[in-house]
Amino acid sequence: MNDLKVINFMRLRSYASVLSLILMLGSIGALAVKGINWGLDFTGGTLIELVYDQPVKTSEIREQLATAGYENVVVQEFGSAEDILVRIPGDDPKMGAEVASLLGQNYEGSVEAVRVEFVGPQVGERLREQGGLGMLFAMLLITLYIAFRFQFKFSVGAILSLAHDVIFTLGLFALLGLQFDLTVMAALLAVIGYSLNDTIIVYDRIRENFRKLRKGDAEEVINVSLTQTLGRTLATSGTTLMVLLALFLFGGDMIHNFALALIVGVGVGTYSSIYIASNMLIYMRISREDLIVPVKENEELDQTP
């Protein structure tokens, strides 16, 4: 422990608190003013699967549909460059044949609509409600778990950290006008799990050091704990971000927003484990007395020969 060069993370905690407050206000403002750009998974629309006889570029298909007057169209590769998935608002059963005919006019080969499905707005609304309730229920269970495993003050820091990560990611999507579909919802749930895992590792080391270190106030103990877990955090976050960047750059349109949500979530989750979850312990005046292991009666009455 004497050879460890402790990084004073908490020296910047006041600035970090102001930064987090600004980010939260900005995210909530973006959600209130611009709102979430719900994808067709939630708003309803027509899904058309097209099969080309040779590879095509989704950007060219998107331009052709936009020129023809189709708005808010999602064009994605569906397993290969010849299999294209088009999502268009509306419920016209003839839309599949019309889109295939339109795209075939400027294409030398053949274009065939092999699947046309309609997702009603009632289904999308139910998905939106169930997804939101599922996220709230997950956070409630997380709060109870942290409170039982550690202490109530830890659960407050953990849940604020998770809420910070989710609100910031949602606010960024609202600000940029990116579509929010089921893949992004799945990414948000993954962000919750990732951020929680990072927070629990930090909390476990903080609890251990509070019981082990004889000297130092809460801020010093937290700095030591964060320094000890920094290597593991950077290794995990770094390798995860490398994979996500590869998916973002080369994974195609279908998982573009999914990868972006995870990249943002992993980055802000690493930050929040330090300056939200750990910082809240100081604001709530965590002390050694909060973490003393209760002595059992049979240990008090233990008789030694």
C-alpha positions in Angstrom: 0.0 0.0 0.0 2.9 2.4 0.8 4.3 1.9 -2.8 1.0 2.8 -4.4 0.9 6.3 -5.9 -2.6 7.4 -5.1 -4.4 9.6 -7.6 -6.5 12.3 -6.1 -9.7 11.8 -8.1 -11.9 13.5 -5.5 -9.9 16.8 -5.9 -12.1 17.5 -9.0 -15.3 16.2 -7.5 -16.9 19.7 -7.1 -16.1 20.5 -10.8 -17.4 17.1 -11.8 -20.7 17.7 -9.9 -21.2 21.0 -11.8 -20.4 19.3 -15.1 -22.9 16.4 -14.3 -25.6 18.9 -13.4 -25.1 20.8 -16.6 -25.2 17.5 -18.6 -28.4 16.4 -16.9 -30.1 19.7 -17.4 -29.0 19.8 -21.1 -30.2 16.2 -21.6 -33.6 16.8 -20.0 -33.9 20.0 -22.0 -33.2 18.1 -25.3 -35.8 15.5 -24.3 -38.4 18.1 -23.5 -37.8 20.3 -26.5 -36.9 17.9 -29.3 -38.2 14.6 -27.9 -37.1 11.1 -28.8 -37.2 10.2 -32.5 -39.0 6.9 -32.1 -38.3 4.3 -34.7 -40.9 2.3 -36.6 -40.6 -0.4 -33.9 -42.5 2.0 -31.6 -44.5 4.2 -34.0 -45.7 1.6 -36.4 -45.1 1.3 -40.2 -44.5 -1.0 -43.1 -41.5 -3.3 -43.3 -40.4 -4.4 -46.8 -37.7 -6.9 -47.5 -36.2 -6.5 -50.9 -33.9 -9.0 -52.7 -31.5 -7.7 -55.4 -29.7 -9.9 -57.8 -26.3 -8.2 -57.0 -24.9 -6.1 -54.2 -26.3 -2.5 -53.8 -25.5 0.5 -51.5 -28.1 1.4 -48.9 -27.2 5.1 -49.3 -28.3 5.0 -53.0 -31.6 3.3 -52.1 -32.2 5.9 -49.4 -31.6 8.7 -51.8 -34.0 7.3 -54.4 -36.8 6.9 -51.9 -36.2 10.4 -50.5 -36.4 11.8 -54.0 -39.6 10.0 -54.6 -41.2 11.6 -51.5 -40.8 8.9 -48.9 -39.8 10.5 -45.6 -38.3 9.0 -42.4 -37.3 5.9 -44.3 -34.9 3.4 -42.7 -32.8 1.3 -45.1 -30.6 -1.5 -43.8 -28.7 -4.5 -45.1 -30.3 -7.7 -43.9 -27.6 -10.3 -43.7 -26.0 -9.4 -47.1 -25.6 -6.6 -49.5 -28.2 -8.1 -51.8 -30.9 -8.5 -49.1 -32.3 -5.0 -48.1 -34.7 -4.1 -45.3 -36.8 -1.0 -45.8 -39.0 0.5 -43.1 -41.5 3.2 -44.2 -44.3 4.9 -42.2 -47.7 4.0 -43.4 -49.9 0.8 -43.8 -50.6 0.6 -47.5 -50.6 -3.1 -48.5 -49.5 -2.1 -52.0 -46.5 -0.3 -50.8 -44.1 -3.2 -51.2 -44.8 -3.6 -54.9 -44.6 0.2 -55.4 -41.3 0.5 -53.7 -39.8 -2.5 -55.6 -41.1 -1.0 -58.9 -39.7 2.4 -58.0 -36.3 1.1 -57.2 -36.2 -1.2 -60.2 -36.6 1.8 -62.6 -33.0 3.0 -62.1 -31.6 -0.5 -61.6 -30.4 -2.7 -64.4 -31.1 -6.0 -62.6 -34.1 -7.4 -60.8 -35.6 -6.2 -57.5 -38.2 -8.3 -55.7 -40.2 -7.6 -52.6 -40.2 -10.9 -50.8 -41.8 -9.8 -47.5 -44.2 -7.0 -46.6 -45.3 -6.6 -42.9 -47.1 -3.9 -41.0 -46.5 -3.0 -37.4 -49.4 -1.1 -35.9 -49.0 1.9 -33.6 -50.7 0.0 -30.8 -48.0 -2.6 -30.8 -45.3 0.1 -30.9 -46.9 1.9 -27.9 -47.1 -1.3 -25.9 -43.4 -2.0 -26.7 -42.5 1.5 -25.5 -44.4 1.2 -22.3 -43.1 -2.2 -21.5 -39.5 -1.2 -22.3 -39.8 1.8 -20.0 -41.4 -0.2 -17.2 -38.7 -2.9 -17.6 -36.0 -0.3 -17.2 -37.6 1.2 -14.1 -38.2 -2.3 -12.6 -34.5 -3.2 -13.2 -33.4 0.0 -11.4 -35.6 -0.8 -8.4 -34.2 -4.3 -8.1 -30.7 -2.8 -8.4 -31.4 -0.4 -5.6 -32.6 -3.2 -3.3 -29.6 -5.4 -4.2 -27.0 -2.6 -3.5 -28.8 -1.7 -0.2 -28.7 -5.3 1.1 -25.2 -6.1 -0.2 -23.5 -2.9 0.9 -25.5 -0.1 2.7 -28.3 2.3 1.9 -25.9 5.2 1.1 -24.2 3.0 -1.6 -27.6 2.3 -3.2 -28.3 6.0 -3.5 -25.0 6.6 -5.3 -25.5 3.5 -7.6 -29.0 4.4 -8.7 -28.1 8.1 -9.3 -25.1 6.9 -11.4 -27.3 4.6 -13.5 -30.0 7.3 -14.0 -27.2 9.7 -15.0 -26.0 7.3 -17.7 -29.4 6.6 -19.1 -30.6 10.2 -19.2 -27.4 11.4 -20.8 -27.6 8.7 -23.5 -31.3 9.5 -24.2 -30.6 13.2 -24.3 -27.8 12.8 -26.8 -30.0 10.7 -29.1 -32.7 13.4 -28.8 -30.3 16.2 -29.5 -28.9 14.5 -32.6 -32.3 13.4 -33.8 -31.1 9.7 -34.0 -33.8 7.1 -34.3 -34.6 5.2 -31.1 -35.6 1.6 -31.9 -35.5 -1.8 -30.1 -31.8 -2.2 -30.7 -31.1 1.1 -28.9 -33.4 0.0 -26.0 -31.3 -3.2 -25.7 -28.2 -1.1 -25.7 -29.5 1.0 -22.8 -30.2 -2.1 -20.8 -26.7 -3.3 -21.5 -25.3 0.1 -20.4 -27.2 -0.3 -17.1 -25.6 -3.7 -16.6 -22.1 -2.5 -17.6 -22.2 0.6 -15.4 -23.6 -1.4 -12.4 -20.8 -4.0 -12.7 -18.2 -1.2 -12.7 -19.8 0.5 -9.8 -20.0 -2.7 -7.7 -16.3 -3.4 -8.2 -15.5 0.1 -7.0 -17.9 -0.1 -4.1 -16.5 -3.5 -3.0 -13.0 -2.1 -2.9 -14.2 1.0 -1.0 -15.9 -1.1 1.6 -12.9 -3.3 2.0 -10.5 -0.3 2.5 -12.8 1.3 5.0 -12.5 -1.8 7.1 -8.8 -2.4 6.5 -7.2 1.1 6.5 -6.7 2.5 10.0 -6.0 6.1 8.9 -7.6 8.5 6.4 -10.9 10.2 6.0 -13.6 9.1 3.5 -12.1 11.1 0.6 -8.7 9.5 1.1 -10.1 6.0 1.3 -12.1 6.5 -1.9 -9.1 7.9 -3.7 -7.0 4.8 -2.7 -9.9 2.5 -3.8 -10.3 4.2 -7.2 -6.6 4.1 -7.8 -6.5 0.4 -7.1 -9.3 -0.4 -9.5 -8.2 2.0 -12.2 -6.1 -0.5 -14.1 -9.0 -3.0 -14.2 -11.4 -0.3 -15.3 -9.2 1.0 -18.1 -8.5 -2.5 -19.4 -12.2 -3.4 -19.4 -13.4 -0.2 -20.9 -10.6 0.0 -23.4 -11.2 -3.5 -24.8 -15.0 -3.0 -24.8 -14.7 0.3 -26.7 -12.4 -1.2 -29.3 -15.0 -3.8 -30.1 -17.8 -1.3 -30.1 -15.8 1.1 -32.4 -15.3 -1.8 -34.9 -19.1 -2.4 -34.8 -19.8 1.3 -35.2 -17.5 1.7 -38.2 -18.0 -1.6 -40.0 -21.2 -3.2 -38.6 -23.6 -1.5 -41.1 -26.6 0.6 -40.6 -28.6 -2.0 -38.7 -26.4 -1.8 -35.6 -25.0 1.7 -36.0 -27.2 3.3 -33.4 -26.9 0.3 -31.1 -23.1 0.5 -31.2 -23.2 4.3 -30.7 -25.5 4.0 -27.6 -23.1 1.5 -26.1 -20.0 3.6 -26.8 -21.6 6.6 -25.1 -22.9 4.5 -22.3 -19.5 2.8 -21.6 -17.7 6.1 -21.6 -20.1 8.0 -19.4 -20.5 4.9 -17.2 -16.8 4.8 -16.4 -17.0 8.5 -15.5 -20.1 8.1 -13.4 -18.6 5.2 -11.3 -16.0 7.7 -10.1 -17.7 11.1 -10.0 -21.3 10.1 -9.3 -21.4 6.8 -7.5 -18.2 7.4 -5.4 -18.8 11.1 -5.1 -22.2 10.6 -3.6 -20.7 8.6 -0.7 -18.8 11.7 0.4 -21.9 14.0 0.0 -23.8 11.5 2.2 -20.9 11.4 4.8 -20.0 7.7 4.6 -17.9 6.6 7.5 -16.3 3.5 9.0 -19.2 3.2 11.4 -21.6 2.6 8.5 -19.6 -0.4 7.4 -18.7 -2.1 10.7 -19.5 -5.7 10.6 -21.9 -6.5 13.5 -20.5 -8.8 16.1 -22.5 -11.9 16.8 -23.5 -12.9 20.3 -21.6 -16.2 20.2 -18.4 -14.3 19.3 -18.8 -12.0 22.2 -19.3 -14.9 24.6 -16.5 -16.9 23.1 -14.5 -18.5 25.9 -10.8 -19.1 25.5 -8.9 -21.7 27.6 
